[in-house]
Amino acid sequence: MTTLALAILFIAALNYVLVAVASLAVRAKGIGVHKSNGATDGDIFKMFLWETGIIIILSLLLVVLLMLNFREPVEELISTKLTSLFTLQTLWAPLLIIILLFLIAGLLPARLFSAIPVTHIFREYTDKRTAWKRPLLFVQFAGVSFVFGLLMIILLQYQNIVNKDLGYDPSNLVFLLCQRQ
């Protein structure tokens, strides 16, 4: 399940990078206006990091809102209280994943957008170097195929466990609990 969760998060981060970079031609003029008004490459870099950070914070707030609204079904499903999941000993893992996602989804587009020269922006800037899109799409399709295959394996294992013939009739089974003293 951890592999499945990490694969889904990685694919989502790459999807965000692909969407952000695909809008390069559209957002290039806005970047040009910022640079013409004195913004440095570092300012543009920070601007895109802030954008990614705000998106991550909003998604975390949405997750918290959903968990609070669906507290009882979630606690019943995982058989534990939500407050026991979010202790100082267990928060390091989600925070590490959030930082990793921020680095993947923030640094790649920020570096690409901040490197656009001002002289190219106002001359009908279009991204003619699209060779990077094919490997990124390949990674995404391979990741989705991996996740789909993993989900099918989990589903088949669950069906096997639930419907497996145990070799005996549990209706006539009797058991006795003994306590040692």
DRENGU-816030 format. One record per atom (N, C-alpha, C): x, y, z. Coordinates in steps of 0.1 Angstrom, whole numbers, padded with zeros to 4 digits, always signed. Layout:
% residues N
XYZ/...
% end
This chain:
% residues 181
+0008-0012+0000/+0000+0000+0000/+0009+0013+0000/+0020+0012+0007/+0029+0023+0007/+0034+0026-0007/+0038+0015-0014/+0042+0017-0028/+0032+0023-0037/+0019+0019-0035/+0008+0024-0042/+0006+0039-0039/+0007+0043-0027/+0005+0057-0023/+0016+0065-0028/+0028+0061-0027/+0040+0069-0032/+0039+0070-0048/+0035+0059-0054/+0034+0060-0069/+0023+0070-0073/+0012+0070-0066/+0001+0080-0069/+0005+0094-0066/+0012+0096-0055/+0017+0110-0052/+0027+0114-0063/+0036+0105-0067/+0046+0109-0077/+0040+0112-0090/+0030+0104-0094/+0023+0107-0107/+0016+0120-0106/+0009+0123-0094/+0002+0136-0093/+0012+0148-0094/+0024+0146-0088/+0034+0157-0088/+0039+0159-0103/+0041+0148-0110/+0045+0150-0124/+0034+0155-0132/+0022+0152-0129/+0011+0158-0137/+0010+0173-0134/+0012+0177-0122/+0012+0192-0119/+0024+0198-0127/+0035+0192-0127/+0047+0198-0135/+0043+0199-0149/+0037+0188-0155/+0034+0188-0169/+0024+0199-0172/+0014+0201-0164/+0004+0212-0166/+0010+0225-0165/+0019+0227-0155/+0025+0240-0153/+0034+0244-0164/+0042+0234-0169/+0051+0237-0180/+0044+0238-0193/+0033+0231-0195/+0025+0232-0207/+0019+0246-0209/+0018+0253-0198/+0012+0267-0199/+0023+0277-0201/+0035+0272-0204/+0047+0281-0206/+0044+0292-0216/+0039+0289-0228/+0037+0298-0238/+0026+0309-0234/+0016+0304-0227/+0005+0313-0223/+0010+0323-0212/+0018+0317-0202/+0023+0325-0191/+0035+0333-0194/+0041+0331-0205/+0054+0338-0208/+0052+0353-0209/+0041+0358-0214/+0040+0373-0214/+0038+0379-0200/+0031+0372-0191/+0030+0376-0178/+0044+0377-0171/+0052+0367-0174/+0066+0367-0168/+0074+0378-0174/+0072+0381-0187/+0078+0392-0194/+0075+0405-0188/+0062+0407-0184/+0058+0420-0178/+0065+0421-0164/+0065+0410-0157/+0072+0411-0144/+0087+0414-0145/+0093+0408-0155/+0108+0411-0157/+0110+0425-0162/+0101+0430-0171/+0102+0443-0176/+0100+0454-0165/+0093+0450-0154/+0091+0459-0143/+0101+0457-0132/+0112+0450-0135/+0123+0449-0126/+0125+0436-0118/+0116+0426-0121/+0117+0414-0114/+0129+0406-0119/+0137+0400-0110/+0149+0393-0114/+0145+0378-0116/+0154+0370-0120/+0151+0356-0122/+0148+0350-0108/+0155+0354-0098/+0152+0350-0084/+0138+0353-0080/+0133+0365-0083/+0119+0369-0080/+0109+0360-0087/+0111+0357-0100/+0102+0348-0107/+0103+0334-0101/+0115+0329-0097/+0116+0316-0091/+0108+0316-0078/+0109+0326-0070/+0102+0327-0057/+0087+0327-0060/+0083+0334-0070/+0069+0336-0073/+0062+0322-0076/+0070+0314-0084/+0064+0301-0087/+0065+0291-0075/+0075+0293-0067/+0076+0284-0055/+0064+0288-0046/+0061+0301-0044/+0050+0305-0036/+0037+0299-0042/+0035+0300-0055/+0023+0294-0061/+0021+0279-0058/+0032+0272-0059/+0032+0258-0056/+0029+0256-0041/+0035+0264-0032/+0032+0263-0018/+0018+0266-0015/+0012+0276-0021/-0002+0279-0018/-0011+0268-0023/-0008+0262-0034/-0016+0251-0039/-0015+0239-0029/-0003+0236-0024/-0002+0225-0015/-0009+0228-0002/-0008+0240+0003/-0015+0244+0016/-0030+0243+0014/-0035+0248+0003/-0050+0247+0000/-0054+0232+0000/-0046+0224-0007/-0050+0210-0007/-0049+0203+0006/-0040+0207+0015/-0039+0202+0028/-0051+0206+0037/-0055+0219+0035/-0067+0224+0042/-0079+0216+0038/-0080+0213+0025/-0091+0205+0020/-0091+0191+0026/-0080+0185+0027/-0078+0172+0033/-0083+0172+0048/-0079+0183+0055/-0083+0184+0069/-0098+0186+0070/-0103+0194+0061/-0118+0196+0061/-0125+0183+0058/-0121+0175+0049/-0127+0162+0046/-0126+0153+0057/-0114+0152+0063/-0112+0143+0074/-0121+0146+0086/-0123+0159+0089/-0131+0163+0100/-0146+0160+0097/-0150+0162+0084/-0164+0160+0081/-0167+0145+0080/-0158+0137+0077/-0160+0122+0076/-0152+0115+0086/-0151+0121+0098/-0143+0115+0109/-0148+0101+0113/-0161+0099+0115/-0166+0086+0119/-0164+0075+0109/-0167+0077+0096/-0164+0066+0087/-0149+0063+0085/-0141+0073+0086/-0127+0071+0085/-0122+0064+0097/-0126+0067+0109/-0121+0060+0121/-0126+0046+0121/-0138+0044+0116/-0143+0030+0115/-0136+0022+0105/-0132+0028+0094/-0125+0021+0084/-0111+0017+0088/-0104+0026+0095/-0090+0023+0099/-0089+0018+0113/-0100+0017+0120/-0101+0011+0134/-0092+0018+0144/-0091+0031+0143/-0083+0038+0153/-0088+0053+0152/-0085+0060+0163/-0089+0074+0163/-0079+0083+0154/-0085+0093+0148/-0077+0102+0140/-0066+0109+0148/-0069+0112+0160/-0059+0119+0169/-0047+0111+0171/-0048+0097+0171/-0037+0089+0173/-0028+0088+0161/-0034+0091+0149/-0026+0091+0137/-0017+0103+0136/-0021+0115+0142/-0013+0127+0140/-0006+0131+0153/+0003+0123+0157/+0012+0126+0168/+0025+0130+0164/+0034+0135+0172/+0047+0140+0169/+0055+0128+0163/+0053+0116+0168/+0061+0105+0163/+0057+0100+0149/+0045+0103+0145/+0040+0099+0132/+0039+0110+0121/+0040+0122+0125/+0039+0133+0115/+0051+0135+0106/+0062+0129+0110/+0074+0131+0102/+0073+0125+0088/+0066+0114+0086/+0064+0108+0073/+0056+0116+0064/+0044+0121+0068/+0036+0130+0059/+0043+0143+0056/+0050+0149+0066/+0057+0161+0063/+0069+0159+0053/+0075+0148+0054/+0086+0144+0045/+0081+0143+0031/+0069+0136+0029/+0063+0135+0016/+0058+0148+0011/+0053+0157+0019/+0049+0170+0015/+0060+0178+0010/+0072+0178+0017/+0084+0185+0013/+0089+0179+0000/+0089+0166-0002/+0094+0160-0014/+0085+0164-0026/+0072+0164-0024/+0062+0168-0035/+0064+0183-0038/+0067+0191-0028/+0069+0206-0030/+0082+0207-0039/+0092+0200-0035/+0104+0201-0043/+0103+0197-0058/+0096+0186-0060/+0094+0181-0073/+0084+0190-0081/+0073+0194-0075/+0063+0202-0082/+0067+0217-0082/+0075+0221-0074/+0079+0235-0073/+0092+0239-0080/+0102+0231-0078/+0115+0235-0084/+0116+0234-0099/+0110+0223-0104/+0111+0221-0119/+0104+0233-0127/+0091+0236-0124/+0086+0247-0132/+0092+0261-0128/+0096+0263-0116/+0102+0276-0112/+0115+0278-0119/+0123+0268-0120/+0136+0269-0127/+0133+0272-0142/+0124+0265-0148/+0121+0267-0162/+0116+0280-0165/+0106+0285-0157/+0100+0298-0159/+0109+0309-0156/+0118+0308-0146/+0127+0319-0143/+0138+0320-0153/+0141+0310-0161/+0152+0310-0171/+0147+0316-0184/+0135+0320-0186/+0130+0326-0199/+0136+0340-0200/+0144+0342-0211/+0149+0355-0214/+0139+0365-0218/+0140+0378-0213/+0130+0388-0216/+0130+0391-0231/+0141+0390-0238/+0141+0393-0252/+0132+0383-0260/+0131+0371-0255/+0123+0361-0263/+0108+0362-0259/+0104+0368-0249/+0091+0367-0244/+0081+0375-0253/+0085+0387-0257/+0075+0395-0265/+0076+0392-0280/+0084+0383-0284/+0085+0379-0298/+0077+0366-0301/+0064+0366-0298/+0056+0354-0300/+0063+0342-0294/+0065+0342-0281/+0073+0331-0275/+0064+0318-0276/+0070+0308-0282/+0064+0295-0282/+0075+0285-0278/+0072+0275-0271/+0082+0265-0267/+0083+0255-0278/+0094+0256-0286/+0096+0247-0297/+0104+0235-0292/+0110+0236-0280/+0117+0224-0275/+0107+0215-0267/+0101+0206-0274/+0091+0198-0268/+0096+0184-0265/+0109+0181-0267/+0114+0168-0266/+0112+0163-0251/+0112+0172-0242/+0111+0168-0228/+0097+0163-0224/+0087+0166-0233/+0073+0163-0230/+0071+0148-0232/+0077+0142-0242/+0075+0128-0244/+0080+0119-0233/+0092+0121-0228/+0096+0113-0217/+0088+0115-0204/+0083+0127-0202/+0075+0130-0190/+0062+0122-0192/+0056+0123-0204/+0043+0116-0206/+0045+0101-0205/+0057+0096-0210/+0060+0082-0209/+0060+0077-0194/+0067+0086-0186/+0068+0083-0172/+0054+0083-0165/+0046+0092-0169/+0032+0093-0164/+0024+0081-0168/+0024+0077-0181/+0017+0065-0185/+0022+0053-0179/+0035+0051-0178/+0041+0040-0171/+0036+0039-0156/+0036+0051-0150/+0032+0051-0136/+0017+0048-0134/+0009+0053-0143/-0005+0049-0142/-0007+0035-0145/+0000+0029-0154/-0001+0014-0157/+0004+0007-0145/+0014+0011-0138/+0019+0005-0126/+0009+0005-0115/+0003+0017-0113/-0007+0018-0103/-0019+0010-0106/-0024+0009-0118/-0035+0001-0122/-0032-0014-0120/-0020-0018-0124/-0016-0032-0122/-0016-0036-0107/-0010-0026-0099/-0009-0029-0085/-0023-0030-0078/-0032-0021-0083/-0046-0021-0078/-0053-0034-0082/-0050-0039-0094/-0056-0052-0098/-0051-0063-0090/-0038-0063-0087/-0032-0074-0078/-0039-0073-0064/-0040-0061-0059/-0046-0060-0045/-0060-0065-0046/-0068-0061-0056/-0082-0065-0057/-0083-0081-0058/-0074-0087-0067/-0075-0101-0068/-0071-0108-0055/-0061-0103-0048/-0057-0109-0035/-0068-0108-0025/-0075-0096-0025/-0086-0095-0016/-0098-0105-0019/-0101-0106-0032/-0111-0115-0036/-0107-0130-0033/-0095-0133-0034/-0090-0146-0031/-0091-0149-0016/-0088-0139-0008/-0088-0141+0007/-0103-0142+0011/-0112-0134+0006/-0126-0134+0010/-0133-0147+0006/-0130-0151-0007/-0138-0162-0012/-0131-0176-0012/-0119-0177-0005/-0111-0189-0005/-0119-0199+0004/-0118-0212-0001/-0124-0223+0006/-0115-0227+0017/-0119-0226+0030/-0111-0228+0041/-0109-0243+0044/-0117-0252+0038/-0115-0266+0040/-0123-0272+0051/-0131-0263+0058/-0139-0269+0069/-0152-0260+0070/-0162-0265+0077/-0174-0258+0079/-0174-0251+0092/-0173-0238+0092/-0172-0230+0104/-0185-0230+0112/-0196-0234+0107/-0208-0234+0114/-0208-0244+0126/-0201-0255+0125/-0200-0265+0135/-0188-0264+0143/-0181-0253+0143/-0168-0251+0150/-0170-0246+0164/-0163-0252+0173/-0164-0248+0187/-0150-0245+0192/-0149-0234+0200/-0136-0231+0205/-0137-0227+0220/-0127-0229+0227/-0127-0226+0242/-0115-0218+0245/-0117-0207+0253/-0106-0199+0257/-0103-0203+0271/-0090-0205+0274/-0085-0209+0287/-0076-0198+0292/-0078-0195+0305/-0069-0185+0311/-0060-0192+0321/-0047-0188+0320/-0037-0193+0330/-0038-0185+0342/-0036-0192+0353/-0035-0186+0366/-0023-0188+0374/
% end
